[in-house]
Amino acid sequence: MPADTPHPTPPAAGQPLHTRTVAIDVYLETPDQLRAEGEILDLRKAGVVPTGGDLQTAGFIHHMQLHVWIDLASGVIDRLEAHQPHVPFEATATTGGESCRDVVPRLDALVGQSIEEAFHPTLAGCFGGPLGCSHLLTLAQAMGAMLPEVLAGERRPAIARARTSGERVAKRAIFLDGVSGEGNAMEVVVQLSDFETRPHPEVTHALERLARQREVRAVASVDLEAMTITAIDAWDRDRTTSQLVELGWTDRSADVAALVGGPALRGLAAALFKRFDGDPGASLLLAALLQFAPGLIQCFAARTEALLAQFSAGASTGGTVRELPKELSVGGMPDSCYM
């Protein structure tokens, strides 16, 4: 290539940035107990982030698990285990010997609590804000939103009698994907799928295991300078096995239209609860949209090149590069967990 030929640059728009997955599987452990296995996985697809005195590159960022055993009759958590196969902060000299895993024992405060009653206040008190890991907190909140409904379904006498110990009774899977848009825009897609199963004795072939599938899909545009939602559309559908082909999506865009112009991060959860809490027909839409802000932070961290360019002054001509504001340093401080 001749020296004066400019190097080709791929377009910034359309670049995949990050995928967050939240998955919750629920099993009948014994006739009297459910076991829920929750997992959160962050896969960053771009960027280099200074984190805890080191560099966090593209790849797996977080992989965390929460397993709880719940008494079927009372809804009380009998046992809890948390695992963190992959964390960004290991205990090193750079982190002062601290690690993401240090806070996990605080979750033991949930044992003996009802997941249907005081779960969320107890979780906030023992693990909220600076007390815990924001990613395990997000996973625990998602489990607390799903499991009361599963418990109610499994308490139906006909279901309880037909189940066999060890079988999976329900699953929730939530995916959030961020893609770079034009200029300061980002496109964010959230998808949620709920699966309810029929008891094994009622099934003659595998597809009949699906008793019900409920889905939500939301697509939003975010202005990263103002950190506001500039556009959002949503759809949902509720199908049984016999409707898998015929039943289409219902447009829920009018229900989320009030979010346009509002916050994409701080303040979004409050706006969502104000709009949807107490509406049983919107419970899945609320559960999906509550993943928006914590997932967006992950996508934001994948845009380090854009951040550096935005907060540099004359670097290409020998000028001085300004220091990034700490709010935008996405993990630059050893004790922080912005991501």
ABEGO torsion letter per residue (X at the ends): XBAABBBBBBBABGBBABBBBBBBBBBBABAABBBBBBBBBBBBABEBBBBGGBBBBBEBABBBBBBBBBBAAAGBBABBBBBBABBABBBBAAAGGBBAAAAAAAAAAABGBBAABAAAAAAAAAABEAABBAAAAAAAAAAAAAAAAAAAAAABAAAAAABBBGBBABBBBBBBBBBBBBEABBBBBBBBBBBBBBBAAABABAAAABABBBBBBBBBBBBAAAGBBABBBBBBBBBBAAAAAABBBBBAAAAAAAABGBBABBGAAAAAAAAABGBAAAAAAAAAAAAAAAAAAAAAAAAAAAAAAAABBGAAAGBBBBBBBAAAAGGABAABBAX
